[in-house]
C-alpha cells in the first residue's frame, strides 16, 4: 500500500496544561477510544446467568477503520500550544468529515478546573488527515 493511502490515527495534545506523562497518556487514550464510542449504538439490554445486566452495542466500521483495525493500529501524537488551537483544529477536522473526538478532562486529579485536553483524528487515510496536521510538531 502506498504511503499516503495508509490509515492512521493522530492524537493531538495541549502542552500549555503541563500534564504529567501519565495524565497525557490517559488523555490520549481517552481520545483514541472516544472516536469509536461516540458512534456506538445500544441495541439490546441483556442479562447473564449470573445476574449481570449489560447493553449490547454495535458499530459499523468504514473501509478505513477496517484497514486500521486489521493492520498496525498506527497512531501519531502531535501537540498544540493551547485550547484555542485545539478547538480550532477540532472544528476544522469535524467540518471536513473525518473521524474526530474531543476530550474534556473533569479536573478530578491534576487539573484545577475542567479543560479540553486532547483530540483524536482518524483512523482515516493519511492523505485525508495530513492537510490538517502537517504543520503540527510531534509531542
FENBEL-V821496 format. One line per field, one symbol per residue. ss: DSSP state (h for helix, s for strand, l for the rest). phi: phi as a letter, one per 40 degrees, with the letter a starting at -180 (. if undefined). psi: psi as a letter, one per 40 degrees, with the letter a starting at -180 (. if undefined). Layout:
ss=???
phi=???
psi=???
This chain:
ss=llhhhlssssssssllllllhhhhhhhhhhhhhhhhhlllssssssslllllssssssllllhhhhhhhlllllssssssllhhhhhhhhhhhhhllllsssssslllllllllssssssssssshhhhhhhhlllssl
phi=.cdcbcbbbbbbbccccfcccccccccccdcdccdcdcbcbcbacbbcccgcbabcbbacccdcccdcccbcfcbbbbbbcacdcccccdcccdccgccabbbbccgcbcccadacbabbbgcacdcccddcbcccccc
psi=hideeihihhhhhheeefiiddddddddddddddddddeihheihiiideehhihhiihhhidddddddebefhihhiiididddddddddddddeeihiihhhiefecdidiiihdiihhahihdedddddedeiii.
